[in-house]
Amino acid sequence: MRTVSAREANHAFSSLLAEAAAGQEIVITRRGTPVAVLSPWKPPAVDPEKQKAIEEILELMRVGAPIGARHFTRDEMHERDSLLRFERPDLCDR
């Protein structure tokens, strides 16, 4: 892990980004005190509960949500909203 001052980080930011992209972590200090770490990006871990929630909402978006007596697809809901603007302009800003 490399350590650089805030001033050095400011002047050499592009090269520090390249180092971080290559896998190196860089500690940035201010007056000798560590204040930040520049590190490679790692995608956030998705636990099984979050993954299940994502899959459920994607499926709901695919089949459409039950509203009233029948299921409306995502496209129908947007179409209906745009029609409402022309038929009932008094309801648009609610």
Buried (B, 14 or more C-beta within 10 A) or exposed (E): EEEBEEEBBEEBEEEBEEBBEEEBEBBBBEEEEEEEEBEEEEEEEEEEEEEEEEEEEEEEEEEBEEEEEEEBEEEEEEEEEEEEEEEEEEEEEE
